[in-house]
Amino acid sequence: MTALTIELELPEQLVEEARSAGLLSPEAIETMLRERLKKRSIDELFDAADRLAAVNLPPMTEEEVQAEVDAVRAERRANRS
């Protein structure tokens, strides 16, 4: 674990509500950060899928898909040795 000190200026009422809800504890802040990072990753994945769909490439044949799978598997086997 790494110690990190953050100083924020927030409206008093927000601080009171967050404190009352237990959201200012290190555990709660860690949970919120992890959830936000996960959401960002998911959003980026969907953005990439949208960009890929916009390219409008012809669909791959079953043989082309299998060739790609075989290539990835071969690369992984080579990297293990």
Backbone torsions as a table, in degrees:
resi	resn	phi	psi	omega
1	MET	NA	148.3	177.1
2	THR	-115.4	134.2	176.9
3	ALA	-81.5	135.6	-179.1
4	LEU	-141.1	130.8	177.5
5	THR	-110.7	127.7	179.9
6	ILE	-123.4	134.9	176.5
7	GLU	-116.2	124.9	-178.3
8	LEU	-123.1	149.8	170.5
9	GLU	-109.7	112.3	-177.0
10	LEU	-128.8	156.4	175.1
11	PRO	-59.2	140.5	-175.6
12	GLU	-56.2	-42.7	-178.2
13	GLN	-63.9	-38.9	177.8
14	LEU	-62.5	-43.3	179.0
15	VAL	-61.7	-44.6	-179.7
16	GLU	-62.0	-44.7	-179.9
17	GLU	-65.4	-43.8	179.6
18	ALA	-64.3	-42.1	178.7
19	ARG	-63.4	-45.1	179.7
20	SER	-61.9	-34.2	-179.5
21	ALA	-83.9	-1.7	180.0
22	GLY	75.9	21.5	-175.5
23	LEU	-88.7	-1.5	-179.8
24	LEU	-102.2	5.6	177.7
25	SER	-76.4	154.1	177.6
26	PRO	-55.9	-38.6	-179.9
27	GLU	-64.7	-43.4	-179.5
28	ALA	-66.8	-40.1	179.5
29	ILE	-67.0	-39.7	177.0
30	GLU	-60.9	-43.8	178.8
31	THR	-61.2	-45.6	179.7
32	MET	-62.4	-41.6	178.8
33	LEU	-64.5	-44.1	179.1
34	ARG	-62.6	-42.4	178.5
35	GLU	-62.8	-41.7	-179.1
36	ARG	-67.7	-40.7	177.5
37	LEU	-64.5	-40.0	177.6
38	LYS	-63.6	-44.0	179.2
39	LYS	-62.0	-41.1	179.2
40	ARG	-62.2	-42.3	178.7
41	SER	-62.3	-42.4	179.2
42	ILE	-65.2	-44.2	178.0
43	ASP	-59.4	-42.5	179.4
44	GLU	-65.0	-37.4	177.6
45	LEU	-63.1	-45.3	179.3
46	PHE	-67.6	-36.0	175.9
47	ASP	-61.9	-42.6	178.8
48	ALA	-64.8	-39.4	178.5
49	ALA	-64.3	-40.1	177.5
50	ASP	-63.3	-43.0	178.9
51	ARG	-64.2	-40.0	179.0
52	LEU	-64.9	-41.9	178.9
53	ALA	-64.6	-32.5	-178.5
54	ALA	-71.6	-21.3	-178.9
55	VAL	-67.6	-29.1	175.1
56	ASN	62.0	49.4	176.7
57	LEU	-80.0	152.7	176.1
58	PRO	-67.4	148.7	-179.5
59	PRO	-64.3	148.8	178.8
60	MET	-78.5	146.8	174.9
61	THR	-76.5	165.5	177.9
62	GLU	-60.4	-37.0	179.4
63	GLU	-66.4	-39.4	178.4
64	GLU	-65.7	-41.8	178.1
65	VAL	-62.0	-46.9	-179.8
66	GLN	-61.3	-39.2	178.1
67	ALA	-62.4	-40.6	177.7
68	GLU	-64.9	-43.8	178.6
69	VAL	-60.9	-46.5	179.3
70	ASP	-60.2	-40.6	-179.8
71	ALA	-64.7	-42.5	179.3
72	VAL	-65.2	-44.6	179.3
73	ARG	-61.6	-42.0	179.0
74	ALA	-63.1	-41.2	179.1
75	GLU	-63.8	-42.0	179.2
76	ARG	-64.7	-41.4	177.6
77	ARG	-62.5	-41.4	-179.4
78	ALA	-65.1	-36.1	-178.4
79	ASN	-73.9	-24.0	179.3
80	ARG	-74.4	-25.9	-176.3
81	SER	-90.2	NA	NA
